[in-house]
Amino acid sequence: MKPGIPKGTRDFSSTQVARRNFIFNTIKHSFELYGFQPIETPSFENSSTLMGKYGEEGDRLIFKILNSGDYLNKVDENLLTEKNSTKVTTQISEKALRYDLTVPFARYVVQHQNEITFPFKRYQIQPVWRADRPQKGRFREFYQCDADVVGSQSLWQEVEFVQLYDSVFSKLNVQGTTIKINNRKILSGIAEVIGAKDKLIDFTVALDKLDKIGKDGVVKEMLEKGISEEAIEKVQPLFDFTGTNNDKLNSLAEMLSSSEEGTKGVEELRFVIDSVAELGLQTSDLDVDVTLARGLNYYTGAIFEVSAPKEVKIGSIGGGGRYDDLTGIFGLKDVSGVGISFGLDRIYLVMEELGLFEAVELPKPKVLFLNFDESESLAKMKAINELRANGVKTELYPDVATSNNQQKKQWKYVDKRGIEFVITSIEDEQLKFKNTKTREEKLLTIKEIIKIVQ
């Protein structure tokens, strides 16, 4: 039987790895430029750390890890007879693969709170796993690239995150991204003024689907969730909210004048919008989107989502927001935080579709020593050691050529890998050096070669 890999996972070729590393390194450089420090957490956590943090839907998508040994031995026989998989799972699985990087980060902050200097700016680039249905841009194993600040309530953090998004996409040459921004307090205020405060979650979840299911679909879902027709009528203007960011903020301020929380949300959003306008952006647009809710209920302030350039049909390529008490789920109260994430796999697809990977090269030697004479191999290895000691990527073709065809095979290797400089032989302690681009050949000392190739 032909071997395969699980659905929703991928093998990556050398070219793909080089391209992905280009994105990783660009994001990492920007994270560190903005003062973020790296951390890493285990691939799997105790189930109790993850379960119940993402809602019922999220819990269903968490990959559970079976206990070691005879894991069924201690399970109550009645549970096995009942075939209640949820109850059985809690007894046969104590650990699970992480679903995201945010909840493990919250656990990290609580566990290491006495070692951390607050405000703590961390970044994390690691894989996560979700038992989701695979489709374009959605995988069961994928990388998240997160940056968070905990221990600060300053809105300048939100301003910096907008700049950080813009900085990364500018360096990747992804032009035309839109950074959508909203505030959870605005959504709470809207729910309050239309008389649906007790239905806040249902209201925001439905509103968040506007771009996917349209106005009629949102109205239908709200009605099904018990939100009155009168309340939906009051919220109609949000479905066609247009104008500049200032126009939208002015309309929201008027609509939410009777809601203290809603008014606070407008003020916070105005600060971010005005500050970014003063500082300027390189390649991205910042857009107030009042329908943006994002599914995760732990957001309490700003909410971000980044849309790909219009010519690429794909979902969001980044997102995040402010959470005032995420560490509270592990007993550490009142630690405010804000964070964003880059969707590496979708960014890759966007760059591939826009043809932005031409400048990314595979790792390869700068100098290749061909192997036409076994008696020269030791001398060539000594020269290779000296080149490597001077930071020059160098290789010896491993198999000696005993025929013209084998020599041609080595030259073909040079051509396929695009190697710039070749050493063919050694004559009187000098190396026969060839520039494959100019086709110029000359006898040089090792020191002369180092000077040329560096």
Solvent accessible surface area in square Angstrom, and as a share of the most:
residue,aa,sasa,rsa
1,M,242,1.08
2,K,178,0.75
3,P,123,0.78
4,G,73,0.70
5,I,90,0.46
6,P,95,0.60
7,K,154,0.65
8,G,12,0.11
9,T,38,0.22
10,R,68,0.25
11,D,111,0.58
12,F,73,0.30
13,S,61,0.39
14,S,77,0.49
15,T,56,0.33
16,Q,63,0.28
17,V,66,0.38
18,A,13,0.10
19,R,62,0.23
20,R,13,0.05
21,N,68,0.35
22,F,73,0.30
23,I,0,0.00
24,F,30,0.12
25,N,94,0.48
26,T,16,0.09
27,I,0,0.00
28,K,91,0.39
29,H,105,0.47
30,S,0,0.00
31,F,0,0.00
32,E,84,0.38
33,L,114,0.57
34,Y,44,0.17
35,G,43,0.42
36,F,12,0.05
37,Q,98,0.44
38,P,84,0.53
39,I,20,0.10
40,E,133,0.60
41,T,8,0.05
42,P,75,0.47
43,S,47,0.30
44,F,97,0.41
45,E,12,0.05
46,N,86,0.44
47,S,19,0.12
48,S,91,0.59
49,T,14,0.08
50,L,0,0.00
51,M,68,0.30
52,G,57,0.55
53,K,44,0.19
54,Y,21,0.08
55,G,43,0.41
56,E,161,0.72
57,E,104,0.47
58,G,2,0.02
59,D,28,0.15
60,R,155,0.56
61,L,13,0.06
62,I,4,0.02
63,F,69,0.29
64,K,75,0.32
65,I,59,0.30
66,L,94,0.47
67,N,38,0.20
68,S,112,0.72
69,G,66,0.64
70,D,109,0.56
71,Y,80,0.30
72,L,83,0.41
73,N,110,0.56
74,K,188,0.80
75,V,9,0.05
76,D,69,0.36
77,E,136,0.61
78,N,102,0.52
79,L,24,0.12
80,L,69,0.34
81,T,113,0.66
82,E,106,0.48
83,K,173,0.73
84,N,50,0.25
85,S,82,0.53
86,T,102,0.59
87,K,106,0.45
88,V,17,0.10
89,T,40,0.23
90,T,98,0.57
91,Q,80,0.36
92,I,22,0.11
93,S,5,0.04
94,E,104,0.46
95,K,79,0.34
96,A,0,0.00
97,L,41,0.20
98,R,1,0.00
99,Y,22,0.08
100,D,7,0.04
101,L,0,0.00
102,T,19,0.11
103,V,1,0.00
104,P,0,0.00
105,F,1,0.01
106,A,1,0.01
107,R,40,0.14
108,Y,43,0.16
109,V,0,0.00
110,V,26,0.15
111,Q,117,0.52
112,H,46,0.20
113,Q,63,0.28
114,N,147,0.75
115,E,134,0.60
116,I,24,0.12
117,T,114,0.66
118,F,78,0.32
119,P,77,0.48
120,F,15,0.06
121,K,41,0.17
122,R,0,0.00
123,Y,8,0.03
124,Q,1,0.00
125,I,36,0.18
126,Q,20,0.09
127,P,27,0.17
128,V,0,0.00
129,W,36,0.13
130,R,52,0.19
131,A,35,0.27
132,D,28,0.14
133,R,168,0.61
134,P,41,0.26
135,Q,87,0.39
136,K,133,0.57
137,G,9,0.09
138,R,98,0.36
139,F,36,0.15
140,R,70,0.26
141,E,63,0.28
142,F,35,0.15
143,Y,69,0.26
144,Q,26,0.11
145,C,0,0.00
146,D,5,0.03
147,A,0,0.00
148,D,5,0.02
149,V,0,0.00
150,V,2,0.01
151,G,35,0.34
152,S,18,0.12
153,Q,141,0.63
154,S,47,0.30
155,L,45,0.22
156,W,133,0.47
157,Q,30,0.14
158,E,1,0.01
159,V,1,0.00
160,E,65,0.29
161,F,3,0.01
162,V,0,0.00
163,Q,44,0.19
164,L,0,0.00
165,Y,0,0.00
166,D,3,0.02
167,S,8,0.05
168,V,0,0.00
169,F,0,0.00
170,S,28,0.18
171,K,88,0.37
172,L,3,0.02
173,N,79,0.41
174,V,0,0.00
175,Q,98,0.44
176,G,40,0.38
177,T,0,0.00
178,T,25,0.14
179,I,0,0.00
180,K,42,0.18
181,I,0,0.00
182,N,0,0.00
183,N,2,0.01
184,R,15,0.05
185,K,37,0.16
186,I,0,0.00
187,L,0,0.00
188,S,12,0.08
189,G,0,0.00
190,I,0,0.00
191,A,0,0.00
192,E,61,0.28
193,V,40,0.23
194,I,10,0.05
195,G,65,0.63
196,A,4,0.03
197,K,121,0.51
198,D,126,0.65
199,K,62,0.26
200,L,42,0.21
201,I,76,0.39
202,D,42,0.22
203,F,0,0.00
204,T,2,0.01
205,V,53,0.31
206,A,0,0.00
207,L,0,0.00
208,D,34,0.18
209,K,69,0.29
210,L,31,0.16
211,D,111,0.58
212,K,155,0.66
213,I,78,0.39
214,G,30,0.29
215,K,87,0.37
216,D,116,0.60
217,G,19,0.18
218,V,0,0.00
219,V,33,0.19
220,K,128,0.54
221,E,27,0.12
222,M,1,0.00
223,L,76,0.38
224,E,124,0.56
225,K,92,0.39
226,G,51,0.49
227,I,5,0.02
228,S,62,0.40
229,E,132,0.59
230,E,120,0.54
231,A,3,0.02
232,I,6,0.03
233,E,116,0.52
234,K,102,0.43
235,V,0,0.00
236,Q,52,0.23
237,P,71,0.45
238,L,1,0.01
239,F,18,0.07
240,D,101,0.52
241,F,41,0.17
242,T,111,0.65
243,G,49,0.47
244,T,85,0.50
245,N,31,0.16
246,N,77,0.40
247,D,71,0.37
248,K,18,0.08
249,L,0,0.00
250,N,81,0.41
251,S,49,0.32
252,L,0,0.00
253,A,39,0.30
254,E,141,0.63
255,M,53,0.24
256,L,0,0.00
257,S,87,0.56
258,S,94,0.61
259,S,1,0.01
260,E,155,0.70
261,E,71,0.32
262,G,0,0.00
263,T,48,0.28
264,K,98,0.42
265,G,0,0.00
266,V,4,0.03
267,E,102,0.46
268,E,19,0.09
269,L,1,0.00
270,R,69,0.25
271,F,74,0.31
272,V,2,0.01
273,I,12,0.06
274,D,64,0.33
275,S,12,0.08
276,V,5,0.03
277,A,80,0.62
278,E,153,0.69
279,L,101,0.50
280,G,40,0.38
281,L,49,0.24
282,Q,128,0.57
283,T,29,0.17
284,S,9,0.06
285,D,91,0.47
286,L,24,0.12
287,D,45,0.23
288,V,1,0.01
289,D,29,0.15
290,V,3,0.02
291,T,20,0.11
292,L,7,0.03
293,A,0,0.00
294,R,55,0.20
295,G,54,0.52
296,L,53,0.27
297,N,87,0.45
298,Y,40,0.15
299,Y,16,0.06
300,T,50,0.29
301,G,1,0.01
302,A,5,0.04
303,I,0,0.00
304,F,0,0.00
305,E,36,0.16
306,V,0,0.00
307,S,29,0.19
308,A,13,0.10
309,P,2,0.01
310,K,170,0.72
311,E,119,0.53
312,V,7,0.04
313,K,163,0.69
314,I,36,0.18
315,G,38,0.36
316,S,36,0.23
317,I,2,0.01
318,G,8,0.08
319,G,4,0.04
320,G,4,0.04
321,G,0,0.00
322,R,12,0.04
323,Y,6,0.02
324,D,52,0.27
325,D,59,0.30
326,L,7,0.04
327,T,3,0.02
328,G,12,0.12
329,I,77,0.39
330,F,51,0.21
331,G,61,0.59
332,L,38,0.19
333,K,127,0.54
334,D,128,0.66
335,V,22,0.12
336,S,5,0.03
337,G,0,0.00
338,V,0,0.00
339,G,6,0.05
340,I,3,0.02
341,S,26,0.17
342,F,0,0.00
343,G,26,0.25
344,L,0,0.00
345,D,10,0.05
346,R,50,0.18
347,I,1,0.00
348,Y,18,0.07
349,L,41,0.21
350,V,1,0.00
351,M,0,0.00
352,E,83,0.37
353,E,99,0.44
354,L,54,0.27
355,G,43,0.41
356,L,42,0.21
357,F,8,0.04
358,E,161,0.72
359,A,94,0.73
360,V,31,0.18
361,E,124,0.56
362,L,73,0.36
363,P,96,0.61
364,K,62,0.26
365,P,5,0.03
366,K,78,0.33
367,V,0,0.00
368,L,0,0.00
369,F,0,0.00
370,L,0,0.00
371,N,5,0.02
372,F,49,0.20
373,D,60,0.31
374,E,111,0.50
375,S,98,0.63
376,E,31,0.14
377,S,18,0.11
378,L,127,0.63
379,A,47,0.36
380,K,1,0.00
381,M,73,0.32
382,K,132,0.56
383,A,12,0.09
384,I,0,0.00
385,N,87,0.45
386,E,66,0.30
387,L,0,0.00
388,R,117,0.43
389,A,89,0.69
390,N,62,0.32
391,G,69,0.67
392,V,10,0.06
393,K,129,0.55
394,T,6,0.04
395,E,57,0.26
396,L,35,0.18
397,Y,24,0.09
398,P,104,0.65
399,D,97,0.50
400,V,49,0.28
401,A,7,0.05
402,T,111,0.65
403,S,52,0.34
404,N,118,0.61
405,N,112,0.58
406,Q,78,0.35
407,Q,60,0.27
408,K,137,0.58
409,K,130,0.55
410,Q,2,0.01
411,W,83,0.29
412,K,127,0.54
413,Y,69,0.26
414,V,6,0.03
415,D,114,0.59
416,K,159,0.67
417,R,82,0.30
418,G,39,0.38
419,I,3,0.02
420,E,44,0.20
421,F,11,0.05
422,V,0,0.00
423,I,0,0.00
424,T,15,0.09
425,S,27,0.18
426,I,38,0.19
427,E,75,0.34
428,D,140,0.73
429,E,163,0.73
430,Q,62,0.27
431,L,10,0.05
432,K,69,0.29
433,F,8,0.03
434,K,32,0.14
435,N,31,0.16
436,T,36,0.21
437,K,156,0.66
438,T,90,0.52
439,R,177,0.64
440,E,92,0.41
441,E,86,0.39
442,K,85,0.36
443,L,76,0.38
444,L,18,0.09
445,T,54,0.31
446,I,32,0.16
447,K,146,0.62
448,E,78,0.35
449,I,0,0.00
450,I,17,0.09
451,K,166,0.70
452,I,83,0.42
453,V,11,0.07
454,Q,135,0.60
